[in-house]
Amino acid sequence: MGAISLLLDAIVFIFSLVISIATPLLDSQTCLPTHLFPAPLVDLKKWYADLYGDYLVTEKPHFFVGLIWVEIFFLWPLCVANLYGIVKGRGWSKTTSLMAGVCAKEFRCLRGD
């Protein structure tokens, strides 16, 4: 059981790390002015939108901007807490991992992924 727990912690850690990095650097470009971000990050997001034809990133509809605000104020802090909880071995990290997983699943359902 210990090996499975370590494997799951590693998966949640990687997920939380990706969200913790991507949210402030890429996703927040949807809500904030682009002059606040370095040119390579703006170009990376534009490249992604062009390559995959992601109209939500390109057109920025109001509901999508609202979802990004929820991600910034709810999911991102949970993922940062998960990173800390997993590294320090805190018992509450299971709860925050569950909350982050539910929030991430809602985003996927609403985006249609």
Buried (B, 14 or more C-beta within 10 A) or exposed (E): EEEEEEEEBEEBBEBBBEBBEBBBBBBBBBBEEEEEBEEEBBEBBBEEBEEEEEEBBEEEEEEBEEBBBBBBEEBBBBBBBBBEBBEEEBEEBBBBBEBBBEBBEBBEEEEEE
